[in-house]
Amino acid sequence: MNSIRVLIVDDNKDAAASLARLLGALGKESRVAHDGVSALAAFNEFQPQVLFLDLGLPGMDGIETARRVRALPDAKDCVFIALTGRGEQEDRQRTAEAGFHAHLLKPLKVDQLEATLEKLLAPRPQPE
């Protein structure tokens, strides 16, 4: 089975690199981008199955980045996960309305990361 490809978009370079290392230890292939514009380019090149997006990106925020990525032809089956320090109900509602599959808070715990990925990447039954 091919490795799961994950794109991490976070302007905090240390946080992005740490998550990339952790995902690598979990057997996932990852790439990092630090803003929305580079995320769009990286998405087109890498075609990830999972996209971790920080909401507080400079310029184009995580919600707008997700909207633009969703408009790309190869984004149909991608899993979108907000990874942010913003955990108020309003923030969770914004990400849900924007079509994110999960809203996780920093700092992310390893067991939470594993459980979220397992749940979101589990094979879904096909309609008959």
N, C-alpha and C positions, 0 to 999 in steps of 0.2 A: 504494500500500500504506500502511496506517495505521502510525503510529509505534508502536514498542514502548513500553509503559508499565511503568515501574520504580518500585517503592516501596523506599526506603532507610530502614532502622530502625537508628539508632545514637544513643546518648546523648552522643557527642562531636559537638557541633554543627558544629565546623569540619570534621571528617572527613566528616560527612554532606553538608555543603554542597559540599565539594570533589568528592566523588563525583558529586553531582548535576550540577555544572558539567561534569565530564568526560563523563558520560553524555549531556548536552545537546550537547556538541561531537561526540559520536558519533551524533547524530541520534535519541537516545532521549528520551522524555518522562518526567520523574521528579518524584516528590514525596518529602518527608522526614517522618519521625515520629521522636520521641526516646524513646519507651517503648512497651511492649507494648500498653497500653490505647489509646493514640493510633494505634498501628499497625492495630489491629482496625477502628477507625473509618475510618481512611484507606483501608484495603483495601476496605471496603464502598462507600465513595464513589468511589474511583479505579479499582478493579478492575484492578490491574496484572497483567501477564503474568510479571513477574519480581519477586522479593522478596529483597533483600539484608538479612540479619539479623545484627546483632552479637550474640554469645552473652552478653556480660556486661552486659545491660541492668539498670537498677535495678528492683526489684519483681519483675515477671514477666520471667524471663530469655528469651533467644532461643529456646531449645528449647521452653519452654512457649508462647511467642508463636506459634511455628510450629505447634504442636499445635492451638491455638485457631483459627488462621487456616485450617488444613486442614479444620476442622469447618464452615467457612462454605460455603454452596451454590456460590458462584462461584469457589472455590479449586481445583477439580478439575484444571485444566490449568496452574496457576501453577508456575513454576520457583523453587525455594527454594535460595538460596545463602548459606551461612554466611560472614561476613566478620569476622574476628576476629584478635586477637593470640595466640590459643590454638591451638598447632599440634601438641601432643603426640598420640601415637597414640590415647590415651584420648579426647581431644577429638574427633578425626576419627571414632572409632568411635561416639561419642554422636550426632554429627550424621548419620552414615550411618544409624544405627538410628532416628533421628527423621525420616528420609525426605528429608533435604537432598540436592539434586542435585550440589552441589559444596561444597567447604570451602576457602576462600581466606584467605590471611594478609595482615594489614596490615603494612606499607604495600603497597597493591596497585599493581602495575605495569600500565601502559596495555596493553602487548601481552598480558599475562595476562588482563586484563579482556576485551579484544576476542576472544581465542581461546576463553575460557570461554563468553561469550555466543553466539558463532558456533556452537560445538559444541552447546550446550544448546537453542538456538532453531532449529536446522536442522530442516527438515521431516522428519518420521518417516514411513516407509512404512506405509501402512494395511494391516491384516490382510485377507486375501482372504476 
